[in-house]
Structures are given as C-alpha cells and as structure tokens.
Amino acid sequence: MQCGLRRTLTALGLAAVPFAFPVEAMTIYVSNEKGNSITVIDGDSMEVTATIDVGNRPRGIALSKDHRFLYICASDDDHIEVLDTESLELVGTLPSGPDPELMIISPDGKRLYVANEDDNQVTVIDLESGTQLTEIPVGVEPEGMGVSPDGKTIVNTSETTNMAHFIDAETFQITGNVLVDQRPRFAEFTADGEEVWVSSEIGGTVSVIDAKTLEIKKKISFSVPGLQPEAIQPVGVRILKDRSKAFVALGPANRVAIIDAQSYEVEDYVLVGQRVWQLALSPDEKQLFSSNGVSNDISLIDVKRGKARKSIPTGSYPWGIAIKP
C-alpha cells in the first residue's frame, strides 16, 4: 500500500515539485468516528458539500503543508489513509502502529508523528517516501501529539501514564517527562514555542508547561455553574498566535472555555453542542470550530465576540477537524 501511495504522488507530480494553489475560500474537513466518513463543508456558505466514505473509526486528521492531502487516522484499520483534497478520493495509505488516534505534521511538512494508542508507541512517517522511519516507545495509551514551531521537539501525552513526553526530533530520544493530571489528551505549543498546554480529561485541568525547563507554570481548572466537576473534561486546545486567548473543549460539559493566555484566567464558557471533542481555528483566527460528538454537528464560534454563531450538521460522532485555506 505504501508503494501505491508513492506511485500516486509521482503521477500527480508531487514527489519533487511543490504544488501551487489558487486563492480560494476555506474548506472544513470533519472526521466522523462512528460514521466512518469525512464531512466536507464550504467555508463561505457553511454548508456540507460532500460526504466521503473512509476507513473504520476515523479520528485524528491533518492536512499536508501544501493542503493537497488530508491524512486520516483510521483507528480500527491500523493505518493512515490519504485523501486527495481536489478529487476527494482516497489515494493511498501510510503505515502506523495499532490504533492511531492523533497525529501532527512537522513544520517543514516532511514528517508525520502518530500516536498509536494500543502499542505505546509514536510512529514517525516520512511523507516524501511514504515509509515508516521509526517507532518511539512512550507511556501507556499515547494520544496527544504536539511539535514545537522550530520542529526540534515532539510532545506526546500518555493517557494512563499521565505524562507529557518530550522527544528530540533528531535523535527520537525522550529528553524529559512531565507528570500531569489524570488522562492527558492533547498537547499544544504556543506559536513562540515557549509553552506547551496539556489537557487532562479526568483530572479536569490544563497544565501549562515551560518548554525549556519542563516545569509546570500553571494548572488551569474550570468551574461551570450547575455542572458537577466530573462533567468537565478538557480535551482539545487551541491558542491564538499572539497568545492573547486560548480555548479548551470541555467534553460532556458541552462548552468551550475562553482563557486569557497571559494571566491563565478563565474568562467565559461558550455553550456548544454535546460532548465537544476537538477544536480548530480558521486561518485568520476569526472563527473557532468545535466538533460535538454526541449532537453530530460542529459549532462555529466568533472569536472576537466569544459567541457561538452556527451549528453545522455532520456525520455520526464528529471527532477531528482540519481547515484548508
């Protein structure tokens, strides 16, 4: 299957020549965990334009640096599927370990880092050749994946070990482990590379980690009037490039927290759909989208006003979101 992907890339002229894209409206891609599909949404009309059948239990998704390909964690098929964003056809697969859940692309667009939940490994994939470079042993049930803006440091979170593992992207060796609260799900670097924000679903907190010292600078907790603490389960995290605001999906609390990313104070909670999982910012950072797994929709949030503006239906159990400019 790897060879098939390489042949496809060569046929498309993508192996050696960068692809030039015309200016166009953004497109939103949503993976539907139980629907085994990808929903495609037009960013102007906010209407669904296509539904594409993919492998079993699609979760994490990520766009290639040139936005030509959408990579899809087909968790129950134990591989990464590759969707051509122009033809909307699956054009190949990439190797991963068992149960790939979340992944992230290196800043130079050459590597894909994949958390494989069932074998306690992070798989490193060379995107030019479509081959696996190595597997990195990490903690139990790895999920969250982050990479520093300079590409030198990879971060993986392990749900059962309750750690954020810092990995050298050149040697693939773990350089440090940071103990966080129970069941860490997501890792997000700030744009300046100084901090890593790690959400802990069962612990109910977000740990802000100094990326140089690996010390926890702050633990952010949440309190929503009328909700029991166990209903507040942080998962997806997004941070504005200027570090003025951060956003955290709170799972069955059905809310997205808005945080002052300088003072680490929670400013507000935005009511969205049911069981909010992941978040994605539009390229201009004016809009934030949340995937709402139980209500089968995504919510559009106006970043400046901090208000949910629209609900867009998707397939069954929307999980991941990726946005093509």
SULDA-V934379 format. One record per residue. N is the residue number from 1. RES is the residue in three letters. SS is DSSP state (a for helix, b for strand, c for the rest). OMEGA is omega in radians with two decimals (NA if undefined). Layout:
# SULDA-V934379
N RES SS OMEGA
N RES SS OMEGA
This chain:
# SULDA-V934379
1 MET c 3.10
2 GLN a -3.14
3 CYS a 3.11
4 GLY a 3.10
5 LEU a -3.12
6 ARG a 3.10
7 ARG a 3.14
8 THR a 3.14
9 LEU a -3.14
10 THR a 3.14
11 ALA a 3.13
12 LEU c 3.14
13 GLY c -3.03
14 LEU c -3.06
15 ALA c -3.06
16 ALA c -3.03
17 VAL c 3.10
18 PRO c -3.11
19 PHE c 3.12
20 ALA c -3.09
21 PHE c 2.99
22 PRO c 3.08
23 VAL c -3.12
24 GLU c 3.12
25 ALA c -3.12
26 MET c 3.09
27 THR b -3.10
28 ILE b 3.11
29 TYR b -3.13
30 VAL b 3.05
31 SER b -3.13
32 ASN b -2.97
33 GLU c -3.13
34 LYS c 3.12
35 GLY c -3.10
36 ASN c -3.07
37 SER b 3.00
38 ILE b 3.03
39 THR b 3.12
40 VAL b -3.06
41 ILE b 3.07
42 ASP b -3.05
43 GLY c 3.08
44 ASP c -3.08
45 SER c -3.03
46 MET c 3.08
47 GLU c 3.07
48 VAL b -3.13
49 THR b -3.13
50 ALA b 2.97
51 THR b -3.02
52 ILE b 3.07
53 ASP b 3.12
54 VAL c -3.09
55 GLY c -3.03
56 ASN c 3.08
57 ARG c 3.09
58 PRO b 3.14
59 ARG b -3.09
60 GLY b 3.07
61 ILE b -3.14
62 ALA b 3.12
63 LEU b 3.01
64 SER c -3.06
65 LYS c 3.12
66 ASP c 3.08
67 HIS c -3.11
68 ARG c -3.07
69 PHE b 2.99
70 LEU b 3.10
71 TYR b -2.99
72 ILE b 3.03
73 CYS b 3.04
74 ALA b -2.89
75 SER a -3.09
76 ASP a 3.05
77 ASP a 3.06
78 ASP c 3.03
79 HIS b 3.08
80 ILE b 3.07
81 GLU b -3.07
82 VAL b -3.13
83 LEU b 3.04
84 ASP b -3.05
85 THR c 3.07
86 GLU c -3.11
87 SER c -3.06
88 LEU c 3.08
89 GLU b 3.03
90 LEU b -3.04
91 VAL b 3.11
92 GLY b 3.09
93 THR b 3.07
94 LEU b -3.09
95 PRO b 3.00
96 SER c 3.02
97 GLY c -3.13
98 PRO c 3.01
99 ASP c 3.03
100 PRO b -3.06
101 GLU b 3.10
102 LEU b 3.13
103 MET b 3.08
104 ILE b -3.13
105 ILE b 3.09
106 SER c -3.09
107 PRO c 3.11
108 ASP c 3.08
109 GLY c -3.03
110 LYS c -3.07
111 ARG b 3.05
112 LEU b 3.13
113 TYR b -3.00
114 VAL b 3.03
115 ALA b 3.14
116 ASN b -2.93
117 GLU c -2.99
118 ASP c -3.12
119 ASP c 3.03
120 ASN c -3.12
121 GLN b 2.89
122 VAL b 3.12
123 THR b 3.08
124 VAL b -3.08
125 ILE b 3.02
126 ASP b -3.04
127 LEU c 3.12
128 GLU c -3.13
129 SER c -3.09
130 GLY c -3.09
131 THR b 3.10
132 GLN b 3.11
133 LEU b -3.11
134 THR b 2.96
135 GLU b -3.08
136 ILE b 3.09
137 PRO b 3.11
138 VAL c -3.11
139 GLY c -3.07
140 VAL c -3.12
141 GLU c 3.08
142 PRO b 3.12
143 GLU b -3.02
144 GLY b 3.09
145 MET b 3.05
146 GLY b 3.06
147 VAL b -3.11
148 SER c -3.12
149 PRO c 3.10
150 ASP c 3.08
151 GLY c -3.03
152 LYS c -3.06
153 THR b 3.05
154 ILE b 3.05
155 VAL b 3.03
156 ASN b 3.06
157 THR b 3.11
158 SER b -2.99
159 GLU c -3.07
160 THR c 3.09
161 THR c 3.12
162 ASN c -3.12
163 MET b 2.88
164 ALA b -3.12
165 HIS b 3.09
166 PHE b -2.98
167 ILE b 3.06
168 ASP b -3.06
169 ALA c 3.09
170 GLU c -3.10
171 THR c -3.07
172 PHE c 3.09
173 GLN c 3.06
174 ILE b -3.11
175 THR b 3.12
176 GLY b 3.08
177 ASN b 3.14
178 VAL b 3.11
179 LEU b 3.12
180 VAL c -3.12
181 ASP c -2.90
182 GLN c 3.07
183 ARG c 3.07
184 PRO b -3.00
185 ARG b -2.97
186 PHE b 3.08
187 ALA b -3.10
188 GLU b 3.03
189 PHE b 2.91
190 THR c -3.05
191 ALA c 3.11
192 ASP c 3.09
193 GLY c -3.04
194 GLU c -3.07
195 GLU b 2.96
196 VAL b 3.11
197 TRP b -3.10
198 VAL b 3.12
199 SER b 3.09
200 SER b -2.98
201 GLU c -3.10
202 ILE c 3.09
203 GLY c 3.09
204 GLY c -3.08
205 THR b 2.91
206 VAL b 3.10
207 SER b 3.07
208 VAL b -3.01
209 ILE b 3.00
210 ASP b -3.02
211 ALA c 3.13
212 LYS c -3.07
213 THR c -3.06
214 LEU c 3.04
215 GLU c 3.06
216 ILE b -3.13
217 LYS b -3.06
218 LYS b 2.93
219 LYS b -3.12
220 ILE b 3.09
221 SER b -3.00
222 PHE c 3.10
223 SER c -3.14
224 VAL c -3.14
225 PRO c 3.11
226 GLY c -3.14
227 LEU c 3.02
228 GLN c -3.13
229 PRO a -3.09
230 GLU a 3.09
231 ALA a -3.11
232 ILE c -3.00
233 GLN c -3.10
234 PRO c 3.10
235 VAL c -3.06
236 GLY c -3.13
237 VAL b 2.99
238 ARG b -3.08
239 ILE b 3.09
240 LEU c -3.07
241 LYS c 3.14
242 ASP c 3.12
243 ARG c 3.08
244 SER c -3.10
245 LYS b 2.97
246 ALA b -3.09
247 PHE b -3.11
248 VAL b 3.05
249 ALA b -3.01
250 LEU c 2.98
251 GLY b -3.08
252 PRO c 3.00
253 ALA c 3.09
254 ASN c -3.10
255 ARG b 2.97
256 VAL b 3.11
257 ALA b 3.03
258 ILE b -3.01
259 ILE b 2.94
260 ASP b -3.01
261 ALA c 3.04
262 GLN c -3.14
263 SER c -3.11
264 TYR c 3.11
265 GLU c 3.06
266 VAL b -3.08
267 GLU b -3.04
268 ASP b 3.04
269 TYR b 3.14
270 VAL b 3.11
271 LEU b 3.13
272 VAL c 3.12
273 GLY c -3.04
274 GLN c 3.11
275 ARG c -3.10
276 VAL b -3.03
277 TRP b -3.00
278 GLN b -3.10
279 LEU b 3.02
280 ALA b 3.10
281 LEU b 2.99
282 SER c -3.10
283 PRO c 3.13
284 ASP c 3.12
285 GLU c 3.09
286 LYS c -3.11
287 GLN b 3.06
288 LEU b 3.14
289 PHE b 3.09
290 SER b 3.04
291 SER b -3.05
292 ASN b -2.90
293 GLY c -3.04
294 VAL c 3.13
295 SER c 3.04
296 ASN c 3.10
297 ASP b 2.92
298 ILE b 3.11
299 SER b 3.04
300 LEU b -3.13
301 ILE b 3.03
302 ASP b -3.04
303 VAL c -3.09
304 LYS c -3.09
305 ARG c -3.13
306 GLY c -3.10
307 LYS b 3.01
308 ALA b -3.04
309 ARG b -3.02
310 LYS b 2.99
311 SER b -3.10
312 ILE b -3.13
313 PRO b 3.09
314 THR c 3.02
315 GLY c -3.05
316 SER c 3.11
317 TYR c 3.07
318 PRO b -3.01
319 TRP b -3.09
320 GLY b 3.09
321 ILE b 3.01
322 ALA b -3.05
323 ILE b 3.09
324 LYS b 3.14
325 PRO c NA
